[in-house]
Amino acid sequence: MYTSSLIINKDIDALIKILSVEEKNLGRSSFSYRKEDDKLFIEMNAQDATALKTVMNTVVKVLIVWEKSKTVQ
């Protein structure tokens, strides 16, 4: 089992909205998130390295959308 985590500590409410519509189970991998205080913890789990790459790519794509949405405002 492979695990990776990200901690985001600014402007997380918009990111939570984007993550809530994303598919969280991706075959051999998945991700979850939780908000604690003013931080967002994203945890990614996978059965193998290829599956970890898949779930990390999904989360990074969400982060890119989130960053671009901040510049449009």
N, C-alpha and C positions, 0 to 999 in steps of 0.2 A: 504494500500500500504506500502510495506517495501522497504527501500533504504539502500544501503551500499556503501562505497567508499574506494578506495585504492589510495595512491599516491606513485609512484615509482620515484626515483630521480637519478638513475645511469644506464648507458648503455641501454637506452630505445629504441634506433633505432632497435635493433634486436628483442626486445619484440613487438614492433609495427608490424613488419613483421609477427610474429607468430600470433598475435591477428587478423590481417587482414584476415586470412583464416578461422578463427573459426566462427561457427554459432553464431549469436548474439541474435536471438530470440528463446527461449527455452520453448515454450508453454505459461505458465503463468508468465514467467520471461524473462528478457533481460539484456544485458549489452552494454555499449558504452564506448568509450575512446576518449580522446583528449590530444594533446600535447600542453603545454604552457611553454615557455622558455625551460628549461632543465628538465621538470617534465612531467610525464605521469599520467593522472587522469583516473581511471577506475571507472565507476559508474554502480552499479547493482540495478535493480528494480524488484520487484516481488509482486504478488497479495497476497501471504501468506507466512508463515514461511517455509513451505516445498519447495515452489518454490524458495525462497531465498537461501535455502541450495543447491538446484540444480545448480543455476547460480554461486554461490560462489565456488562449487566444480569444475565447468568448468573452471573458472578463475584460481583457484589454480593449476589445472592440466597444464594449459598453463604456469604458473609461474615455475612449476617443469621442464617442457621441456626447458624453457628458461635458467634456472640455469644449467641444464645438458649440454646444448649446449655451454655454456660459458666455461665449464671445458674441453670440447673436443678440443677446439681451441688450 
